[in-house]
């Protein structure tokens, strides 16, 4: 990128194609909030699964869920 700073050769540079500074800042804030909310939940789910704390689904659970999808 440093040697060829074009998104579209000879017509659009990376700097010209980037969004406004305010927009990029808000995009960073929203991404950070999403990561802070989602990562702990996924980490907890992974920990619970690896330690056997989650209940396994039974055949009755699977049949019940499948019946609800059709109606």
C-alpha positions in Angstrom: 0.0 0.0 0.0 2.8 2.4 0.7 4.3 1.9 -2.7 1.1 2.0 -4.6 -1.5 4.0 -2.6 -4.3 3.5 -5.1 -7.7 1.8 -4.7 -8.3 2.2 -8.4 -5.1 2.6 -10.3 -4.2 6.2 -11.2 -7.6 7.6 -10.3 -8.6 6.9 -6.6 -6.1 6.9 -3.8 -6.6 5.3 -0.4 -6.8 8.8 1.3 -9.4 9.9 -1.2 -11.5 6.7 -0.8 -11.5 6.8 3.0 -14.6 8.0 4.8 -14.8 11.3 6.7 -12.8 11.4 10.0 -16.0 11.6 12.1 -17.5 8.6 10.4 -14.4 6.5 10.8 -14.3 7.5 14.5 -17.9 6.5 15.1 -17.3 3.2 13.2 -14.4 2.5 15.6 -16.5 3.3 18.6 -19.4 1.1 17.5 -16.9 -1.7 16.7 -15.3 -1.4 20.1 -18.7 -1.5 21.9 -19.7 -4.6 19.9 -16.5 -6.4 20.7 -16.9 -5.5 24.4 -20.4 -6.9 24.5 -20.0 -10.0 22.3 -16.5 -11.3 23.3 -17.3 -11.9 27.0 -20.5 -13.8 26.0 -18.7 -16.0 23.5 -15.9 -16.6 26.0 -18.4 -17.6 28.7 -20.2 -19.9 26.3 -16.9 -21.5 25.3 -15.9 -22.0 28.9 -19.3 -23.6 29.8 -19.1 -25.9 26.9 -15.5 -27.1 27.5 -16.3 -27.7 31.2 -19.4 -29.7 30.5 -21.8 -27.2 32.1 -24.3 -27.1 29.2 -27.1 -29.6 28.9 -27.0 -31.8 25.8 -30.0 -31.7 23.6 -32.2 -34.8 23.6 -34.1 -36.3 20.7 -37.3 -34.9 22.2 -35.8 -31.4 22.2 -34.8 -31.7 18.5 -38.3 -33.1 17.6 -40.0 -30.3 19.5 -37.9 -27.6 17.8 -38.4 -29.1 14.3 -42.2 -29.1 14.8 -42.2 -25.4 15.7 -40.4 -24.5 12.5 -43.3 -25.8 10.3 -46.1 -23.9 11.9 
